[in-house]
Amino acid sequence: MEDTPSTARSQVATVNPFQPPGSLNLTFLLGTGRCGSTLLYKVLTQHPLLGFPTNLDDRFGRLAPSLRRLAAAMHQWSRPGFPPKRVRPSEAQTALAREVSPLVVEPFRELVAADVTPWLARRLSTFFEDRAAREGVDHYVHKFTGWPRVGFLLEVFPQARFVHILRDGRAVASSWTQMPWWRGHLGPCGWHYGPLPDAYAEEWDRDGRSMIHLAGIGWKILMDAYEHARMSVPPDQWLEVRYEDLVDDPRKQMTMVLEFLGLPWTSRFDRCFGRHRFENRQVEAFRHDLTPGQLALLNRSLGPHLGERGYTF
């Protein structure tokens, strides 16, 4: 299949109250963190018709797309179809905080439409529109982890698409507690997600206030936010992918994602996809990383949320 932009790019009009209509097809890849979003982001951004921020954006800001094109022109690609060496897809948190606002990067609660100001909307629109223009693409994807921020993003980009990748909450909780960025050890007064809802605070107190339990409750808080977000988005703008399904049948899941975005499975993407390894050895790792007591506690706490998402326990 030929990589022909004129036949591969879908045109979706953007109705934005803060700026003139544009033609950028914007997709946000969302996940809790430690959920497989980096894997999906890495594979997806190998598509030749898709633009995305990289680690260069944090260092060089708006110059990053030009530097990427220069690197490609100088034949500094790691191998055909891949970004240049040392260039990788990024959430560009430093760039977003600098060029838009720290509010977008690390809010203590879910961001909603009421948080959008004309000033913020202009800066956020410029962040993505400018980069897409410099890269010469009309499809652009950005990854957010933590809170979904869907109400906030839809207020600025009403036609945006959202791909939510989720993972077994027990695996997420176990992995969070192993990360240097995890602040759950500070408790709800110092972690990422603000005060605990009353029912979850009572649950945590009743069961001994363990750290792994708090991580599990954090996953539940985010799942509640993602479920609310999903219900607020038109069905044709929301796609949900399970990490376990992605590593079990990556071609099927990636075909579904590309179809959702209106992008073809090109020959170049196929070559890149074929070189990627999908390993499922981490799917059940939490069963070995947690004690039987910790696993039983998470099963009790997360049971309903897990069952609703097709997980057994």
Beta strands, then each sheet from edge to edge (+ up, - down):
strand 1: 25-31
strand 2: 50-51
strand 3: 139-145
strand 4: 161-166
strand 5: 238-242
sheet 1: 2+ 3+ 1+ 4+ 5+
end
